Amino acid sequence: MAFVAQIKIPATYMRGGTSKGVFFNLQDLPEAAQLPGAARDALLLRVIGSPDPYDKQIDGMGGATSSTSKTVILSKSIKADHDVDYLFGQVAIDKAFVDWSGNCGNLSAAVGSFAISSGLVDPARIPQNGVAVVRIWQANIGKSIIAHVPITNGEVQETGDFELDGVTFPAAEVQLEFLDPAAEEEGAGGSMFPTGNLVDDLEVPGVGTFKATLINAGIPTIFVNAADIGYRGTELQGDINGDPKALAMFETIRAHGALRMGLIQHLDQAAQRQHTPKVAFVAAPADYQASSGKAIKAGDVDLLVRALSMGKLHHAMMGTAAVAIGTAAAIPGTLVNLAAGGGARSAVRFGHPSGTLRVGAEATRNGGDWTVVKAIMSRSARVLMEGWVRVPGDSF
C-alpha cells in the first residue's frame, strides 16, 4: 500500500509572554490553507497534534495545555495604517476544533518581532538601534495593537533582563498597547458591558446565583468573586485542574455567562466556542506561594485573580484576560475594581498563580457608557526554533 509523503512548510516556533505557538507567513501555507476553512483547520490540527485522546499532543508541536496549543498566521496588512495582519487559532487538544473567536494577548508580544524578521514590515520603519513601532491589525476581533520591539544593530533584540512571572528566563521587554480594547463585534450592540450593567446577578442552575461582571475588553470575560464559588483566590493549578467537579462547575458558569452576554444563542453552542468567553475569579489581596515557590505578599498586589482557559486553570494569566482585568479595574463598581479596593485607578497589579503582573488602562465615561482608549502591559518574546514543520501530505 502506498502512503503519501510528508510535506515541509516554513514555520517558526515562538514564545510570546507565557504562551508559545507555531507561527506562519500566510504565503508559506499550502494554497488550500491560505483561505479560511476546513483545509486550514485540518492542517493546523495536524501541525499541533490534535485531536489527541491521550491529551499529550505527542505527534505534533503542541504542549498539551491551552498555553501551548496555539497557531498564528501573519501577512502584510491590507490596511494602509497597519504593518501586519495577525490571525490567531486556538487549537483544541482532544477535539478536532480550531477556535478563531478571540485573540491571544501573550502571543501578540511575538507578532512584531516575527513580522520584522520575516520582512513583513517596511525596512524604513525599523531603526538601526532603538525601538521599532509595529502596527498590528488583530484580525480575529478587528482591533489594533501597537508593539514596541527593541532593535539592536538592525535586528530584533530578544535577550535582556526583563523578568516576567510565569517565564523561567529573562528576555527583552516588549511593550504592547491594546487600542480601544472593548470588543465591538461581541455581545449586545458591541457594548463593553453587554448587559448594560457593571455587575449582574448571574443565575447558574446547579451552582447558584451570584454577582458577576460581564465585560468585553481584550477578550470576553466573566468575573465572579472567589468567595461566592468557594475559593480564596490563592489557588494554584493543582487545586482546580485535578478536580473534575470544579472544572464542570466553571464550564457551566462559562456557558451561562456566554448566553447572558449574547455570545451564544443556546447553551449547547458553548462547546463550539471554547476560547471565549473566559471565566475568572477575584479576591482581595492575600499572602500566597506562587507555583515557582516565590512568596507573594498581600502588599505586593492590588487584588488576586485566577482565570480559566480552554477548560483549565491557567498557569499564569492570559494576555487578553489581563487587558480585561486592567479595563475592569479602571471602572469603579466592577467586581475587579471592588476587589482592588474601589475608586479610580489607571493601573493595577494583580496576583496570579505564577506571580504578579501590572497592566494599565484609563477609562472615561460619556453619559452612561464607559470607554477605554487603550490598555498597556509589558511582555517578552523569543524565537525557540525556525525552519520547517512537517505534516503528511494528505492531512488537510
GURO-30320 format. One record per residue (C-alpha): z, y, x. Coordinates in steps of 0.2 Angstrom, whole numbers, padded with zeros to 4 digits, always signed. Example, Ala and Ser with C-alpha at 12.3 -4.5 7.8 and 13.67 -1.06 7.14 Angstrom:
<atoms>
+0039-0022+0062;+0036-0005+0068;
</atoms>
This chain:
<atoms>
+0000+0000+0000;-0005+0017+0007;+0008+0031+0007;+0004+0050+0008;+0009+0058+0024;+0021+0072+0026;+0016+0090+0027;+0023+0104+0038;+0027+0121+0030;+0033+0135+0041;+0051+0139+0037;+0067+0147+0044;+0085+0141+0041;+0096+0156+0040;+0114+0160+0037;+0117+0176+0026;+0135+0181+0023;+0145+0165+0018;+0129+0156+0012;+0114+0148+0021;+0097+0143+0015;+0079+0139+0019;+0068+0155+0020;+0049+0155+0017;+0035+0168+0018;+0026+0166+0002;+0009+0165+0010;+0015+0150+0020;+0019+0139+0005;+0006+0127-0001;-0007+0135-0013;+0000+0126-0028;+0018+0133-0024;+0013+0151-0021;+0015+0154-0040;+0030+0151-0051;+0030+0134-0060;+0033+0115-0059;+0024+0113-0042;+0035+0126-0033;+0051+0120-0041;+0047+0102-0036;+0043+0107-0018;+0059+0117-0016;+0069+0102-0024;+0062+0090-0011;+0065+0103+0003;+0083+0104-0001;+0085+0086-0005;+0088+0086-0024;+0091+0079-0036;+0104+0068-0027;+0115+0056-0037;+0126+0054-0021;+0129+0073-0021;+0126+0074-0002;+0108+0080-0001;+0106+0069+0015;+0087+0068+0013;+0085+0087+0013;+0090+0103+0020;+0104+0106+0008;+0123+0105+0012;+0129+0098-0005;+0138+0114-0010;+0132+0129-0020;+0133+0140-0005;+0121+0129+0005;+0108+0123-0009;+0098+0139-0008;+0080+0144-0005;+0072+0161-0003;+0054+0166-0004;+0048+0183+0003;+0032+0193+0003;+0026+0211+0006;+0031+0221-0008;+0019+0225-0022;+0030+0241-0025;+0025+0256-0014;+0043+0262-0011;+0049+0245-0005;+0045+0234+0010;+0048+0216+0004;+0049+0207-0012;+0064+0194-0012;+0064+0179-0024;+0080+0168-0024;+0080+0150-0030;+0097+0141-0033;+0094+0123-0031;+0105+0111-0042;+0112+0097-0032;+0112+0082-0044;+0099+0088-0056;+0080+0092-0055;+0083+0110-0058;+0080+0127-0049;+0089+0142-0057;+0079+0158-0055;+0091+0168-0066;+0100+0178-0053;+0101+0185-0035;+0111+0178-0020;+0121+0193-0013;+0125+0184+0003;+0108+0178+0007;+0102+0196+0004;+0110+0200+0021;+0097+0189+0029;+0082+0196+0020;+0080+0211+0030;+0080+0203+0047;+0068+0189+0041;+0057+0202+0034;+0057+0211+0051;+0055+0196+0061;+0041+0189+0050;+0030+0205+0051;+0033+0210+0033;+0040+0227+0037;+0029+0241+0044;+0032+0242+0063;+0033+0261+0061;+0049+0259+0051;+0058+0249+0065;+0066+0259+0078;+0066+0253+0096;+0085+0254+0096;+0096+0259+0081;+0096+0253+0063;+0081+0248+0053;+0082+0253+0034;+0074+0239+0024;+0070+0242+0006;+0071+0226-0004;+0065+0223-0021;+0075+0209-0029;+0063+0200-0040;+0074+0189-0050;+0084+0203-0058;+0072+0218-0055;+0084+0228-0043;+0083+0237-0027;+0094+0233-0011;+0094+0243+0005;+0098+0233+0020;+0104+0242+0036;+0098+0230+0050;+0104+0233+0068;+0089+0234+0081;+0090+0232+0100;+0075+0233+0111;+0064+0232+0096;+0071+0216+0089;+0084+0211+0076;+0101+0211+0084;+0110+0196+0077;+0125+0194+0089;+0140+0206+0088;+0159+0207+0084;+0159+0209+0066;+0170+0196+0058;+0168+0190+0040;+0181+0179+0032;+0173+0163+0027;+0161+0163+0043;+0168+0155+0059;+0159+0166+0072;+0157+0185+0073;+0140+0192+0072;+0131+0209+0070;+0136+0219+0055;+0123+0222+0041;+0127+0234+0028;+0120+0231+0010;+0118+0244-0004;+0115+0237-0021;+0107+0251-0031;+0111+0253-0049;+0118+0235-0049;+0120+0234-0068;+0108+0220-0074;+0096+0229-0086;+0087+0214-0092;+0103+0205-0096;+0113+0204-0112;+0114+0216-0127;+0101+0230-0123;+0104+0230-0105;+0122+0237-0105;+0134+0234-0091;+0146+0229-0104;+0135+0219-0116;+0149+0218-0130;+0152+0237-0128;+0170+0233-0123;+0179+0234-0106;+0190+0220-0112;+0186+0207-0126;+0196+0193-0134;+0186+0178-0129;+0189+0163-0141;+0186+0146-0132;+0188+0131-0143;+0200+0118-0135;+0205+0131-0122;+0212+0146-0131;+0209+0164-0135;+0212+0176-0120;+0207+0193-0113;+0190+0194-0104;+0180+0207-0096;+0161+0203-0098;+0151+0213-0086;+0133+0213-0080;+0133+0221-0062;+0127+0212-0047;+0127+0196-0057;+0133+0192-0075;+0152+0188-0073;+0166+0183-0084;+0183+0189-0078;+0199+0182-0085;+0217+0184-0080;+0223+0169-0069;+0239+0168-0079;+0230+0166-0095;+0222+0150-0090;+0237+0143-0080;+0233+0149-0062;+0241+0161-0050;+0225+0167-0041;+0231+0160-0024;+0221+0143-0027;+0210+0136-0014;+0195+0124-0017;+0205+0108-0017;+0217+0115-0031;+0202+0116-0043;+0187+0106-0037;+0197+0090-0037;+0202+0092-0055;+0189+0086-0067;+0198+0093-0082;+0199+0110-0074;+0181+0111-0070;+0177+0106-0088;+0188+0120-0094;+0179+0133-0083;+0162+0126-0089;+0167+0128-0107;+0173+0146-0103;+0157+0150-0095;+0146+0143-0109;+0156+0153-0122;+0156+0169-0112;+0137+0167-0109;+0135+0166-0128;+0146+0181-0131;+0136+0191-0118;+0119+0187-0126;+0113+0177-0111;+0110+0162-0121;+0107+0159-0140;+0115+0142-0141;+0130+0134-0131;+0119+0119-0125;+0107+0132-0116;+0121+0135-0103;+0117+0119-0094;+0099+0126-0090;+0107+0142-0084;+0119+0135-0070;+0118+0150-0058;+0123+0163-0071;+0135+0169-0078;+0149+0167-0065;+0167+0164-0070;+0181+0172-0060;+0200+0174-0062;+0210+0188-0056;+0228+0192-0052;+0239+0205-0044;+0242+0204-0025;+0252+0190-0018;+0255+0181-0002;+0245+0165+0002;+0237+0155+0015;+0218+0155+0017;+0208+0139+0019;+0207+0143+0038;+0226+0144+0039;+0226+0163+0040;+0241+0171+0032;+0236+0184+0019;+0249+0196+0014;+0251+0204-0003;+0250+0221+0006;+0233+0216+0013;+0224+0217-0003;+0222+0226-0020;+0221+0210-0030;+0216+0192-0029;+0200+0184-0036;+0194+0167-0037;+0176+0163-0043;+0166+0148-0048;+0148+0145-0043;+0137+0130-0049;+0152+0122-0057;+0164+0123-0042;+0177+0135-0035;+0168+0145-0021;+0175+0143-0004;+0174+0162-0001;+0165+0174-0013;+0148+0176-0019;+0140+0192-0013;+0134+0196-0031;+0151+0192-0038;+0158+0204-0025;+0147+0218-0032;+0153+0214-0050;+0171+0214-0043;+0169+0231-0035;+0160+0238-0050;+0173+0232-0062;+0187+0238-0051;+0180+0256-0051;+0180+0257-0070;+0198+0260-0077;+0204+0247-0090;+0194+0232-0085;+0204+0216-0081;+0199+0218-0062;+0204+0236-0062;+0221+0232-0070;+0224+0218-0058;+0222+0230-0044;+0235+0242-0052;+0224+0253-0063;+0217+0270-0061;+0202+0277-0052;+0196+0270-0036;+0180+0269-0026;+0183+0254-0016;+0193+0238-0017;+0199+0225-0005;+0202+0208-0013;+0209+0191-0008;+0198+0176-0009;+0200+0158-0003;+0194+0161+0014;+0202+0178+0017;+0198+0196+0011;+0183+0207+0008;+0181+0225+0004;+0167+0232-0007;+0164+0249-0013;+0157+0256-0029;+0158+0273-0038;+0157+0273-0057;+0153+0288-0068;+0155+0289-0087;+0142+0298-0098;+0148+0298-0115;+0153+0281-0119;+0143+0272-0106;+0148+0268-0088;+0135+0268-0074;+0137+0264-0056;+0125+0271-0043;+0127+0258-0030;+0139+0245-0023;+0141+0244-0004;+0148+0230+0007;+0145+0223+0024;+0139+0205+0028;+0131+0197+0043;+0116+0185+0046;+0109+0174+0059;+0094+0163+0061;+0100+0145+0063;+0083+0136+0066;+0065+0140+0064;+0049+0130+0064;+0043+0119+0050;+0051+0109+0036;+0043+0093+0032;+0040+0085+0014;+0030+0071+0008;+0013+0077+0003;+0014+0071-0015;+0031+0078-0019;+0025+0093-0028;
</atoms>
